[in-house]
Amino acid sequence: MGAALAPLDSVRSAGLVIVFSLFIAAAAQFSIHVGSIPITGQSFAVLLTGALLGSRLGAMAVIAYLIEGAIGLPFFAPGGAPGILRFLGPTAGYLVAFPAAAYITGAFAEHGWDKRYDTALAAMAIGSAIILLGGWAWFSVVTNSSPIVVFYDAVGKFLLGDVIKIAAAAAVLPTGWALLKRKASGPR
């Protein structure tokens, strides 16, 4: 077996966690402010991270990103509360849902869903739904409003963009594999 198929050692795993946490931070900087919740590239990066790194490393990279942002590094989308205070604001539900979305997307990838474009789309759509549901639930709490009342602000206005981000993330999976020097559903 080649080196690309060998299990990841701890140094390479830690390096991938750090690199992908920085990738998510960079994607967060692409934001369009539409009310109190911006449209960002974070969900694209979170879902792609899960699909490429697998459930455990993908979730660890997202958790590293959240810790980096919480300690005050400028890693969250521009605007909004700084550092740990971001976890009290309107976007906290999305942020808290990111590790679960990466984990679930990664678990599907580990079971071969990353081998075909349509199943990769499905895995990422499920991960995106987790993010949107977490954000929607928290936004309802923060605004002290009925979930039905805040549906458009927390979910509806993001659906088209999420479809585009999911399609793009599934399309770039082969490029990610090439960069990581591994095959679909290979060891992570």
ABEGO torsion letter per residue (X at the ends): XBAAABBBBAAAAAAAAAAAAAAAAAAAABBBBBEABBBBAAAAAAAAAAAAAEAAAAAAAAAAAAAAAAAGBBABBBEEBBEAAAAABAAAAAAAAAAAAAAAAAAAAAAGAAABAAAAAAAAAAAAAAAAAAAAAAAAAAAGBBAAAAAAAAAAAAAAAAAAAAAAAAAAAAAAAAAAGBBBGBBX
